[in-house]
């Protein structure tokens, strides 16, 4: 990458009339050569009009949800570097050059503006469950995917062209950042985190994130992605549960047969055999799906090399 690299700033927006102008002006000051795209997601206020007057390229996305907006952005926009930021003026524009550095030095495919390690999100954010949710998601992903990340759900990200053009956006809402992170971890795309100063929304601006509904979707996304990326581990756990349940059901039957040379508890014997059969089926499913998953990874790596 050099100074002629095309930089695209992506701002998905839904009812951000209060803050969008400041976000555009601040980033224009820091990156005057960048093209700024605002995709309006059915706003009922003057977000699109204000963004257009501020100098952004404004388009609309009729399908509701941040994931749907980013999917359209990734498909439509061609650049060498992509900057993804929310339109709520919570992320500092003056930190962007520091976030760009790991990409310039080719040390990362994703650079994340980390709000959590310096505790600015903890002090600024007024929604306690959001803090709890961020930490819960971080711990689950770090343990499940053997990572050491500090901020999984930050919306301030710098992305390489390689990542953007190979990442399939399959979610439609605020699970996006979680899905994006897990995809990068599985595909061995380097992630670098840069601490930033987070500030809460200005007065009159409201968060579109539903703490419990969107939080449950994020957790479900982690669950499903673990199943897709590590099927053998996932189905082995299920097989283990069935196996030990079958043992518990079968022990009285075995004891009875050893003692009396006859099985009186026929229903227990049938139940134990059923659980054992389910354990075998689950484990075999895991083996088959693990082979398919490895094949998909191999095809992905080949396609990635051919596209470079």
Secondary structure, 3 states (H helix, E strand, C coil): CCCCCCEEEEEEECCCCCCHHHHHHHHHHHCCCCEEEEEECCCCCCHHHHHHHCCCEEEECCCCCHHHHHHHHHHHCCCCEEEECCCCCCECHHHHHHHHHHHHCCCCCEEEEECCCCCHHHHHCCCHHHHHHHHHHHHHHHHHCCCCCCCCCCCCEEEEHHHHHHCCCCCCCCCHHHHHHHHHHHCCCCEEEEECCECCCCCCCCCCCCHHHHHHHHHHHHHHHHHHHCHHHHHHHHHHHHHHHHHHHHHHHHHHHHHHCCCCCHHHHHHHHHHHHHHHHHHHHHHHHHHHHHHHHHHHHHHHHHHC
